[in-house]
Every structure is written in structure tokens, then in C-alpha cells.
Amino acid sequence: MRRRKVRRKTRTRLRERYERRLFEILRELSIPLVILHFTLAVGTLGYMWLSGGDFVNSFYMTVITIGTIGYGEVVRGADTTAGRIFTTFLALGGIGVFTSTITVIARVFFKEELQQLWRRLSMLNAIERLEGHYILAGFDEATAELARILARRGQPFVVLDDTQEGLARIAEQRVDYYLPEAPFERETLLAAGIRRAEGLVVNLGDDARNISIIAVARLIRPDKEDFAIYSFASSPEDAEKLEELGANRAFYPGRMIAGRLAAYLFHPESSYLQGLFDRLAFGEETDVDLLEVHVEKGHPWAGRAVGELRRELGVNVVALRTPAGRLDLDLTDDRVVPEGGALILFGRTERLEKLRERLEAAHELS
């Protein structure tokens, strides 16, 4: 699938909400800090008057007095009667101000909500640097396994889940990018980088919530070819509805598992191939892999013979999906590749990966 070239930086409402709450918490420091600065100013000016204008020692004397450090009278004039009376009143008022201010600062900065907001803002900064990633809405056992496969493949992803079970699983699996917000809200999807993402996987455990997030996502990214949405469904009928409402594909887990098991039951003699294709399908590491290349208009492979491509690429061209959607497996060397079709390649993983990178680089330059 083609990745988007244009990356627009936008200030999301979710970031604004986090920042607004962060400033509300930090505003608790304003009054104590103002009083502390006023006390420091009064003390410094008082000692400057007693000493005849010695600012540095006056400020130092004020700090050690209200901070209960007490190194002695270091300012000229502080050892006089007037100086000691001033120091006494400064200590009585200033020590309370100092200790109260330190207490408020410690309480604010060790506040759990402040730490959470700071982590979430840092997470948003990291997510804003992602491009071509996937968004996983809902994090149960199935999507957690999908996340492990994506991580092994080096494919970045962002998890959206606001449930206690999902957040516990996220922490246990140490997911790099996640947002603990309602996945079906527009601001959450925008903060997750949906405009730059490659696709969305929906698994919220409820078809109504799945429909909600698919509807919101399609309003932001309406083109199915440009942005793929894959969803779980609770029944085959609901899977059809989700596809009608905007999902590229909706999967009923029971049917998928039963179908894979039936393949082993009815074709036990080809268990090795079944296992191989299972590993390929589920993204597990193998020495060989499959690659589907869409031959669009103007593609360098369009109009060329299959045999010529086999020799040039060093991989097997095993099938051709015609523009009409029919899969042709009987490919002779003289078969011409049409525009609008797709070639299914089978070969060594390393070679296919290099071929994929070369095609993406050529596409970016075009």
C-alpha cells in the first residue's frame, strides 16, 4: 500500500487538553512563589538598607535566615539592635513562607496526575514523529499478539485503549506508543496520527463501538485504497455490515480459526505447506516470503513478459491478479503483465525485502 508523502503538523485538541490541565496544576505554585519572592525582596532590601547597599551579602543573609541555615550575621549592620529586630521578624515570617512553598512545590511535582500528563505529552511528541504506522484500537489478547508480530517486523504502531484490562496489558507488554483515551473519539485518532498512518485495526469487543470508530476514521480518511481499516466482528453477519460501513475487511475469529483447522483436517498430506503458509500469513520469521506488487499505470513492469521478470528479479512469479480481480496461477514465460493488475512473488525474504525497498524508493522519486 502506498504511503503518504505529505506530512502536516497539526496541534491536536488532545494535546491542548493535556497542556491546559498541566498549566492548571502548575498554577497552584503561583501564590506560594509570589509570596516567597516578596519575602526575599523585603529581606534583601532590609539588609541592603542596614549595610548601605551590599546586595549580594544582603540576598545571601535573607536566604540563610528564612532557610534556617544560620551561618551568622554576614551583613554589616545585622549585629545592631535594629538589625537583630529585623532578622527576628524576617525569620518568624520567612521560615513559614519558605517551608510552605517547598511543601507545595514537592506536592505538585510528585502529584501522580502531573507525572501522567508529562508522560502523555512526551508520548504525543513521539507519536508525531511516526509515519506509515498502524493504529490498533483495543488491546485484548488478539491485538496484543498482532502487536508482537508488528514489533518483530519492525513496523511501528500506536495502541488506543482506555480500559483497565487494556492498560494493564499495555504495561505488561511494554508498548512503545499508546494513548489511554477513548479510541472512537476524533481527537484521539488525530493524536494517534491517523492522517499519516498506513492503516487501522479495530477490536473494541463490541460491534457498536467498532462501527463508531470506523465511521469517524472514514470521515478523516475516506479512501479505502489509501487507508485500510480491518475490524473484528462478533458474527459473520456483523462482519458483512462492518465492511459495508467502511472497513476494508472484517474478520469473524471463529470462522478464521475453523477455516485454518479445516485445511489441516482435509489436507493432512500437505501439513508442511500449511504450516509454512500459516507462518507467512501471521508474520513469523521464515527464510521465504510472499510479496504482492501492484502494477499501476506507468509502472516499469507493465507490458513486460513474466519470464523476463523472473530472470531479472531472481524470484518466482507465482500468480497474477488481473485487473478484473481473477487470480491466474498458470503463468507462462511469455505472459504479458497488464496495467492495473498485481504480481504475487515468492522467494527469499532478504531478496524480497530489498526488492520492496527498491520499488518504494522508485515510487517516491516518481
C-alpha positions in Angstrom: 0.0 0.0 0.0 1.3 3.4 -0.9 2.5 5.7 2.0 1.6 9.3 2.1 4.3 11.8 1.1 2.8 14.9 2.7 3.2 15.2 6.4 1.3 18.1 8.0 2.0 19.0 11.6 -1.2 19.9 13.4 -1.9 20.9 17.0 -4.4 18.3 18.2 -7.2 19.0 20.7 -5.9 16.2 22.9 -2.6 18.0 23.2 -4.3 21.2 24.0 -6.4 19.5 26.7 -3.3 17.9 28.3 -1.4 21.2 28.2 -4.4 23.1 29.7 -4.6 20.7 32.6 -0.9 20.8 33.1 -1.0 24.6 33.4 -3.9 24.3 35.8 -1.8 22.1 38.1 1.3 24.3 37.8 -0.9 27.4 38.6 -1.1 26.1 42.2 2.5 27.2 42.6 1.8 30.8 41.6 0.7 32.2 45.0 3.4 30.5 47.1 6.1 31.5 44.7 4.8 35.2 44.7 4.9 35.2 48.5 8.3 33.7 48.6 9.7 36.2 46.1 8.1 39.1 48.1 9.7 37.8 51.3 13.1 37.5 49.6 12.7 41.1 48.2 11.8 42.5 51.6 14.6 40.7 53.3 17.2 41.8 50.7 16.1 45.4 50.7 16.1 45.5 54.5 19.6 44.2 54.8 20.8 46.5 52.0 19.4 49.4 54.0 21.3 48.2 57.1 24.5 47.5 55.2 24.5 50.6 53.0 23.7 48.8 49.7 25.5 45.4 49.8 23.2 43.4 47.5 25.0 40.1 47.3 25.5 39.7 51.1 22.0 41.0 51.7 20.4 38.4 49.5 22.6 35.7 51.0 21.7 36.7 54.5 18.0 36.6 53.6 18.3 33.1 52.2 20.2 31.6 55.1 17.7 33.3 57.5 14.5 32.0 56.0 16.1 28.7 55.1 17.1 28.2 58.8 20.7 27.6 57.7 22.0 30.3 60.1 25.7 30.9 59.3 25.7 34.0 61.5 25.5 37.7 60.8 27.3 38.2 57.5 25.9 41.6 56.6 27.3 44.8 58.1 24.7 46.3 60.4 22.9 43.0 61.1 24.6 42.7 64.5 23.0 46.0 65.7 19.8 46.2 67.6 17.8 47.3 64.6 19.4 44.5 62.5 18.6 41.8 65.0 15.0 43.0 65.4 14.6 42.9 61.6 16.2 39.4 61.4 13.8 38.2 64.1 10.7 39.3 62.3 12.1 38.1 59.0 12.8 34.6 60.5 9.3 34.4 62.1 7.5 35.2 58.8 10.0 34.0 56.3 10.7 30.5 57.7 6.9 29.7 57.4 6.8 31.0 53.9 9.8 29.1 52.8 8.7 25.7 54.3 5.2 26.2 53.0 6.4 26.9 49.5 8.8 23.9 49.4 5.9 21.7 50.6 3.6 23.0 47.9 6.3 22.5 45.2 7.0 19.0 46.4 3.3 18.1 46.5 2.7 19.4 43.0 5.7 17.9 41.3 5.2 14.5 42.9 1.5 14.6 42.1 0.6 11.4 40.1 -1.6 13.4 37.7 1.2 15.8 36.8 3.5 12.8 36.1 0.9 11.2 33.9 0.3 14.4 31.9 4.0 14.8 31.4 4.3 11.2 30.1 1.3 11.7 27.8 2.7 14.9 26.4 6.1 13.1 25.8 4.2 10.2 24.1 2.4 12.7 21.8 5.7 14.2 20.8 7.0 10.7 20.0 3.8 9.8 18.0 4.0 13.0 16.0 7.3 11.7 14.5 5.7 8.5 13.3 4.7 8.0 9.7 3.4 4.9 7.9 2.4 3.3 11.2 -0.6 1.3 12.1 -3.2 2.1 14.8 -4.5 -0.7 17.0 -7.9 0.3 18.6 -8.5 -2.0 21.5 -5.8 -4.2 23.1 -7.0 -7.7 24.0 -5.2 -10.9 23.5 -5.6 -11.0 19.8 -4.4 -7.4 19.2 -1.6 -8.0 21.7 -0.4 -10.9 19.6 -0.7 -8.7 16.5 1.4 -6.1 18.3 4.2 -8.6 18.9 4.2 -9.6 15.2 4.4 -6.0 14.2 7.2 -5.4 16.6 9.2 -8.4 15.3 8.8 -7.0 11.8 10.0 -3.5 12.9 6.6 -2.0 12.0 5.7 1.0 14.3 2.2 1.1 15.7 0.1 3.1 18.2 -2.3 1.4 20.6 -5.5 3.1 21.7 -7.3 1.7 24.8 -8.8 3.3 27.9 -9.9 0.2 29.7 -8.2 -1.1 32.8 -7.6 -4.5 31.2 -6.1 -3.0 28.1 -3.9 -0.6 30.0 -2.6 -3.4 32.2 -1.8 -5.5 29.1 -0.1 -2.5 27.5 2.1 -2.0 30.6 2.9 -5.7 30.7 3.9 -5.8 27.1 5.8 -2.5 27.3 4.2 -1.0 24.3 6.3 2.0 23.0 3.4 4.1 21.7 -0.1 4.2 23.2 -2.8 6.7 24.2 -5.1 5.9 27.2 -8.1 7.6 25.6 -11.4 6.5 24.1 -10.4 5.1 20.7 -13.6 6.1 18.9 -13.2 9.9 19.5 -12.0 12.0 16.7 -9.4 13.9 18.7 -7.8 10.5 19.8 -7.5 9.3 16.3 -6.0 12.6 15.2 -3.5 12.5 18.1 -2.6 8.9 17.1 -1.5 10.3 13.7 -4.3 8.8 11.6 -3.6 11.3 8.7 0.0 9.8 8.5 -0.9 6.2 9.3 -0.9 3.2 7.0 -4.0 1.5 8.4 -6.3 0.9 11.4 -7.1 -2.3 13.2 -10.4 -2.2 15.2 -11.0 -4.6 18.0 -13.1 -2.9 20.7 -15.0 -6.0 21.7 -18.4 -4.5 20.7 -19.8 -4.1 17.2 -21.5 -0.8 18.1 -18.2 0.7 19.2 -16.4 -0.8 16.2 -18.9 0.9 13.9 -18.4 4.2 15.7 -14.6 4.2 15.2 -14.9 3.0 11.6 -17.3 5.9 10.9 -15.1 8.5 12.5 -12.0 7.1 10.8 -13.6 7.1 7.3 -14.6 10.7 7.8 -10.9 11.6 8.2 -9.5 9.1 5.7 -12.3 8.2 3.2 -10.2 6.5 0.6 -10.0 2.7 1.1 -7.1 2.3 -1.2 -5.1 5.0 0.6 -6.0 3.9 4.2 -7.0 0.4 5.1 -9.3 -0.5 8.0 -9.5 -4.0 9.4 -12.0 -4.9 12.0 -13.0 -7.8 14.2 -16.7 -8.8 14.3 -18.8 -10.9 16.6 -20.6 -12.8 13.8 -20.3 -13.4 10.1 -23.4 -11.1 9.5 -21.8 -8.3 11.5 -18.6 -8.7 9.5 -20.6 -8.0 6.3 -22.2 -4.9 7.9 -18.8 -3.5 9.0 -17.5 -3.9 5.5 -20.5 -2.1 4.1 -19.9 0.7 6.6 -16.3 1.3 5.7 -14.0 -1.5 6.7 -11.8 -3.0 4.0 -12.1 -6.3 5.7 -14.0 -7.5 8.8 -13.0 -10.8 10.4 -15.0 -13.2 12.4 -12.4 -15.0 14.6 -14.4 -18.2 14.9 -14.6 -18.7 11.1 -10.9 -17.9 10.6 -9.8 -20.5 13.2 -12.2 -23.1 11.9 -11.0 -22.5 8.3 -7.4 -22.9 9.2 -8.1 -26.1 11.1 -10.2 -27.5 8.3 -7.2 -27.0 5.9 -5.2 -29.3 8.2 -8.0 -31.8 8.5 -8.8 -32.1 4.8 -5.2 -31.9 3.6 -3.0 -33.7 6.2 -0.5 -34.8 3.5 0.4 -31.1 2.9 0.9 -30.2 6.6 4.4 -28.7 5.9 3.0 -26.3 3.3 0.0 -25.5 5.5 2.4 -24.7 8.4 4.6 -22.6 6.1 1.7 -20.5 4.7 0.5 -20.1 8.3 3.8 -18.6 9.3 3.9 -16.4 6.3 0.3 -15.2 6.9 0.9 -14.5 10.6 4.2 -12.7 10.0 6.5 -15.2 11.7 10.2 -15.3 10.7 10.9 -17.6 7.7 13.5 -18.0 5.1 10.9 -17.3 2.4 8.1 -14.9 2.0 5.4 -13.6 -0.3 5.1 -10.1 -1.9 2.3 -8.6 -3.8 3.2 -5.8 -6.2 0.5 -3.7 -7.7 1.3 -2.8 -11.3 -0.3 0.6 -11.8 -0.3 2.7 -14.9 3.2 3.7 -15.8 4.8 1.0 -13.6 8.1 -0.2 -15.1 6.8 -3.8 -15.1 3.7 -3.1 -17.1 3.8 -4.7 -20.6 6.8 -6.9 -19.8 6.9 -10.7 -20.0 6.7 -12.8 -16.9 9.7 -14.8 -17.9 11.8 -11.7 -18.3 10.9 -10.5 -14.8 11.6 -13.9 -13.3 15.2 -13.8 -14.6 15.8 -10.2 -13.8 14.4 -10.3 -10.2 15.7 -13.6 -9.1 12.3 -14.6 -7.5 9.4 -16.7 -8.6 6.3 -15.0 -10.1 3.7 -17.5 -8.8 0.5 -15.7 -9.7 -1.1 -12.8 -11.5 -4.2 -11.0 -10.2 -5.8 -9.5 -13.3 -7.4 -6.0 -13.3 -10.8 -7.8 -13.2 -9.8 -9.5 -9.9 -9.3 -13.0 -11.2 -6.2 -14.9 -9.9 -4.2 -16.6 -12.7 -1.8 -19.3 -11.5 -0.9 -20.8 -14.9 1.7 -18.2 -15.9 3.9 -18.9 -18.9 7.1 -17.0 -19.5 5.6 -15.1 -22.5 2.6 -13.9 -20.4 2.5 -10.1 -20.5 1.9 -8.2 -17.3 -1.1 -5.8 -17.7 -1.6 -2.4 -16.1 -3.9 -2.4 -13.2 -3.0 -6.0 -12.1 -0.8 -7.3 -9.4 2.0 -9.9 -9.3 2.4 -12.4 -6.5 6.1 -13.0 -5.9 7.6 -15.9 -3.9 11.3 -16.0 -2.8 13.9 -15.5 -0.2 12.9 -13.0 2.4 16.0 -10.9 2.1 15.7 -10.6 -1.7 12.0 -9.7 -1.5 12.7 -7.1 1.2 15.4 -5.4 -0.9 13.0 -5.5 -3.9 10.3 -3.9 -1.8 12.7 -1.1 -0.7 13.8 -0.5 -4.3 10.2 -0.2 -5.5 9.3 2.2 -2.7 12.3 4.3 -3.5 11.5 4.4 -7.2 7.9 5.3 -6.3 9.0 8.2 -4.1 11.1 9.6 -6.9 8.3 9.4 -9.5 
